[in-house]
Amino acid sequence: MARTCDICGRGTTASFSKSHANNKTKTTNKINLQSKKIDGKRVKICTKCIKSLAKKSK
């Protein structure tokens, strides 16, 4: 549960890195997690959720 968003639950995804010779190596894409204080609690939240929370507060 270390690399997941506390709000939406998104985590790391698996993908392949392809070379010009079409060699494939498995890699992981990590989401952009930020530590924010929401309602007095410190949570790990992804930037997509931060953006949507800012839109909802307007």
C-alpha positions as CSV (number, residue, x, y, z in Angstrom):
1,M,0.0,0.0,0.0
2,A,3.0,2.3,-0.2
3,R,2.6,3.6,-3.7
4,T,-1.2,4.1,-3.9
5,C,-3.4,7.2,-3.7
6,D,-5.5,7.3,-0.5
7,I,-8.4,8.9,-2.3
8,C,-8.8,7.1,-5.6
9,G,-6.7,4.0,-5.0
10,R,-4.6,4.3,-8.1
11,G,-1.1,2.7,-7.9
12,T,1.8,1.6,-10.1
13,T,1.1,0.2,-13.5
14,A,3.2,-2.2,-15.6
15,S,4.5,-1.4,-19.1
16,F,7.1,-2.4,-21.6
17,S,10.1,-0.3,-22.7
18,K,10.8,-1.0,-26.4
19,S,14.1,-0.5,-28.1
20,H,14.7,0.2,-31.8
21,A,15.4,-3.5,-32.3
22,N,12.0,-4.3,-30.7
23,N,13.5,-5.7,-27.5
24,K,11.0,-5.4,-24.7
25,T,11.9,-5.0,-21.0
26,K,9.2,-4.8,-18.3
27,T,9.1,-1.5,-16.4
28,T,6.8,0.1,-13.8
29,N,5.2,3.5,-14.1
30,K,4.8,5.1,-10.7
31,I,2.1,7.7,-10.1
32,N,2.9,11.2,-8.8
33,L,2.1,11.1,-5.1
34,Q,2.2,14.2,-2.9
35,S,1.7,14.4,0.8
36,K,-1.1,16.9,1.6
37,K,-3.0,17.7,4.8
38,I,-6.8,17.3,4.3
39,D,-9.2,17.9,7.2
40,G,-6.2,17.9,9.7
41,K,-4.9,14.5,8.5
42,R,-1.8,13.9,6.4
43,V,-2.6,11.8,3.3
44,K,-0.7,10.6,0.3
45,I,-2.7,11.9,-2.7
46,C,-2.0,11.8,-6.4
47,T,-1.8,15.0,-8.4
48,K,-4.9,14.1,-10.5
49,C,-7.0,14.1,-7.2
50,I,-5.4,17.3,-6.1
51,K,-6.4,18.9,-9.4
52,S,-10.0,17.6,-9.1
53,L,-10.4,18.7,-5.5
54,A,-9.2,22.2,-6.5
55,K,-11.9,22.3,-9.2
56,K,-14.6,21.1,-6.8
57,S,-13.8,23.8,-4.2
58,K,-14.3,26.7,-6.7
